[in-house]
Amino acid sequence: MSEMCKWLHEQLLPLPAYRFPFDLDELPDNGIYFFYEKGEIWGHGGDQPRIVRVGSHTGQGNLRSRISETYLLDERGLSLGSLNAKPADRSIFRKNLGRALLNRDRDEYLHVWEIDFTPRQNRERFRHLRDMEKEKGLEQAISALLRDWFCFRVIAVESPTERAELEKRLVGTLAGCEVCAPSESWLGRSSPERKIRDGKLWQVQNLKAGPLGASDKEAVLQAINATRA
């Protein structure tokens, strides 16, 4: 799996690495994205950046909105009230970054952060636990972290079925690599999520998925060509 991990990293290198600020209109409508993080280097020799997260989207045409939600490009999302879901409830990446920041600081607010306020019943039932100024400050810290420490690449994949299946094997390939490892200072080591803390990726699903096969490699190459076209 290590050779496949190296191959994937190398194939993605010619693609543009988007760093904040970036133009959403440059992104494809549908696809898979790969996040990189400062200080995280692959284990295949040299100093190439290591992929730390793979993701996609469900609804057709929603890649740009997915990235916008991750970076909180529309800061009206910070107009938080106790009967509103927080931005991190709509982005598992933001949620996991917040978890790691709070756990690192041994902040007891972690148990409130864990609550998903998207369902109305949760907003009504647990609103008395919320510190809205604290949540706003944490969301701002997450945005700053993403904008300063992360960049991403994308490949265009139109089919939702193909996206979902390919994403699984991309994650499985990266998670199963025996030579890539997180740095000693990787924020993920502070995560309360064991699969993140003991792993190398900002995700907990599909870590045991099978690696990319021959047909998947061809699909990745076709997606890269479609992205560059």
URTAWO-V56506 format. One record per residue. N is the residue number from 1. RES is the residue in one small letter. PSI is psi in degrees with one decimal (999 if undefined). D_FIRST is the distance of its C-alpha to the first C-alpha in whole Angstrom. Layout:
[[N	RES	PSI	D_FIRST] [N	RES	PSI	D_FIRST]]
This chain:
[[1	m	-24.1	0] [2	s	-40.3	4] [3	e	-35.5	6] [4	m	-36.5	5] [5	c	-45.3	6] [6	k	-45.2	9] [7	w	-45.9	10] [8	l	-48.4	11] [9	h	-44.1	13] [10	e	-38.9	14] [11	q	-31.5	15] [12	l	-19.7	17] [13	l	-39.4	19] [14	p	-15.3	22] [15	l	150.7	23] [16	p	141.2	25] [17	a	115.3	24] [18	y	123.2	27] [19	r	146.2	29] [20	f	136.5	32] [21	p	146.8	34] [22	f	164.7	33] [23	d	112.3	34] [24	l	-30.5	33] [25	d	-14.1	35] [26	e	-12.3	32] [27	l	150.7	29] [28	p	164.4	29] [29	d	-34.8	30] [30	n	140.2	27] [31	g	-169.4	23] [32	i	138.2	20] [33	y	154.9	20] [34	f	120.1	18] [35	f	143.1	20] [36	y	153.6	20] [37	e	136.6	22] [38	k	136.4	24] [39	g	-7.3	23] [40	e	113.6	19] [41	i	141.7	17] [42	w	168.9	14] [43	g	17.5	13] [44	h	15.0	12] [45	g	138.6	16] [46	g	-163.4	19] [47	d	35.5	20] [48	q	142.4	18] [49	p	147.1	18] [50	r	135.7	15] [51	i	129.3	15] [52	v	-8.5	16] [53	r	142.3	17] [54	v	139.0	17] [55	g	167.6	20] [56	s	-149.4	22] [57	h	164.7	25] [58	t	-65.9	27] [59	g	144.8	31] [60	q	139.0	31] [61	g	14.8	32] [62	n	10.4	31] [63	l	-44.6	28] [64	r	-40.6	31] [65	s	-32.5	32] [66	r	-45.6	29] [67	i	-39.3	28] [68	s	-42.2	32] [69	e	-38.4	32] [70	t	-46.3	29] [71	y	-5.3	31] [72	l	54.7	34] [73	l	-29.5	36] [74	d	96.7	39] [75	e	3.1	40] [76	r	-17.1	43] [77	g	-14.5	40] [78	l	-1.6	41] [79	s	70.1	45] [80	l	141.9	44] [81	g	161.7	46] [82	s	-14.4	46] [83	l	21.0	46] [84	n	147.0	43] [85	a	145.2	39] [86	k	154.5	38] [87	p	-36.1	35] [88	a	-18.1	32] [89	d	-13.4	33] [90	r	1.5	32] [91	s	108.4	29] [92	i	-28.3	26] [93	f	-47.9	25] [94	r	-41.0	28] [95	k	-44.2	29] [96	n	-35.6	26] [97	l	-42.6	27] [98	g	-41.8	31] [99	r	-46.4	30] [100	a	-41.3	28] [101	l	-45.1	31] [102	l	-43.1	34] [103	n	-38.1	32] [104	r	-39.3	32] [105	d	5.9	35] [106	r	43.4	36] [107	d	123.0	38] [108	e	-10.5	39] [109	y	-8.1	39] [110	l	-38.0	35] [111	h	-26.5	37] [112	v	-40.1	38] [113	w	-32.0	35] [114	e	-23.3	34] [115	i	131.3	36] [116	d	111.4	35] [117	f	13.6	39] [118	t	-45.8	38] [119	p	135.4	40] [120	r	-38.7	43] [121	q	-33.3	44] [122	n	-39.0	42] [123	r	-41.9	44] [124	e	-38.4	47] [125	r	-36.4	46] [126	f	9.4	44] [127	r	-30.5	46] [128	h	-15.6	48] [129	l	-13.7	45] [130	r	139.7	44] [131	d	99.3	45] [132	m	-34.9	45] [133	e	-37.9	45] [134	k	-43.2	42] [135	e	-41.5	40] [136	k	-43.4	41] [137	g	-38.1	40] [138	l	-40.8	37] [139	e	-38.6	36] [140	q	-38.7	37] [141	a	-37.9	35] [142	i	-43.9	32] [143	s	-43.5	33] [144	a	-40.9	34] [145	l	-47.0	30] [146	l	-42.4	29] [147	r	-28.9	31] [148	d	-30.2	31] [149	w	-11.5	27] [150	f	152.9	25] [151	c	170.8	24] [152	f	156.6	22] [153	r	157.5	21] [154	v	152.1	22] [155	i	141.9	21] [156	a	120.8	24] [157	v	112.8	23] [158	e	-43.7	26] [159	s	125.1	25] [160	p	-35.7	25] [161	t	-44.5	23] [162	e	-39.9	21] [163	r	-48.4	20] [164	a	-44.8	20] [165	e	-41.0	17] [166	l	-39.0	15] [167	e	-43.8	16] [168	k	-47.6	14] [169	r	-27.2	11] [170	l	-45.7	11] [171	v	-45.6	11] [172	g	-38.8	9] [173	t	-47.4	6] [174	l	-43.2	8] [175	a	-31.7	9] [176	g	-3.1	6] [177	c	131.6	5] [178	e	-6.0	7] [179	v	-21.6	10] [180	c	138.9	11] [181	a	154.1	14] [182	p	154.0	17] [183	s	165.1	20] [184	e	-29.1	23] [185	s	7.2	25] [186	w	129.1	23] [187	l	-31.3	25] [188	g	-23.7	22] [189	r	-18.0	23] [190	s	0.8	26] [191	s	140.8	25] [192	p	-12.0	27] [193	e	114.0	24] [194	r	-39.6	22] [195	k	-27.8	19] [196	i	-50.1	19] [197	r	-41.4	21] [198	d	1.5	19] [199	g	-144.0	16] [200	k	1.1	15] [201	l	153.1	16] [202	w	54.9	19] [203	q	159.5	19] [204	v	-10.6	19] [205	q	149.6	18] [206	n	15.2	15] [207	l	-26.1	13] [208	k	9.5	12] [209	a	155.0	11] [210	g	158.1	9] [211	p	172.3	7] [212	l	135.7	8] [213	g	-174.6	10] [214	a	-43.0	13] [215	s	-32.5	15] [216	d	-39.8	14] [217	k	-42.5	13] [218	e	-38.3	17] [219	a	-39.8	17] [220	v	-45.4	16] [221	l	-41.4	18] [222	q	-40.1	21] [223	a	-40.2	21] [224	i	-43.0	21] [225	n	-39.8	24] [226	a	-34.0	25] [227	t	-37.7	25] [228	r	-12.5	26] [229	a	999	29]]
